Amino acid sequence: MGTFEKGILGGFSGKVGTVIGGNWKGIDYMRSKSARRNFTPSQKQLEQQLKFGLMMHFLQPMSALLEISFQDFAIRKTGINAAFAYNFKEAITGTFPAYAIDYSKALVSRGNLSNALGPSVISGAGSILTWSWTDNISTTADPNDEVILVAYCPTRRQAIFTTNGGKRSDLTADLNALTFSGEAVETYIGFKTVDGRNAAISIFTGEVTVS
């Protein structure tokens, strides 16, 4: 049974007839009660289902990161939902049923902070991934900005990342990728401010095989 919190004109919580009410992030909503039915999905529905699953496999392992790195775009939505909206539109390639993610177009952070200049990554001893970049400290690039590093392994559908890999002024940062030893990973770099309120649009630094 549903409960009206603010009278008949307010939002309500629970089920009233065939309508379900609730509140999410301060927003009252209503939706229809799901009906049991048997149906054959259309071609368009199948396409959307495949794309949805593909993108969620990519983003879900980074959900904790995306809550930080996409917060500027998480208006009345979660960070992972904001990241999903962008990447679903921009980073899926191919035709049904052979869809794939174009990792060079995917973003793992997004904002108006300056990113690295000329970044690159190598895999070294001990399965350590090392990024380096050129000094670009300016009014929109503070020396204390914190480095975001990401390595995503498509074969395992897992990711490792850090939101504090060092400072922009360090010009280099490491990520321990031992868990992906011998595997190919897709790599990204970004930055966020020390207070975490702003981030840079991430840069794809290529596919690397972890030594």
Secondary structure, DSSP 8 states (H G I E B T S, - for coil): --EESS-TTS-EEEEETTEEEEEETTEEEEEE----------HHHHHHHHHHHHHHHHHGGGHHHHHHHTGGG-TTS-HHHHHHHHHHHHSEEEETTEEEE-TTT--S--SSB---EEEEEEEEGGGEEEEEEE---BTTB-TT-EEEEEEEETTTTEEEEES-S-BGGG-EEEEE-GGGTTSEEEEEEEEE-TTSS-BB--EEEEEEE--
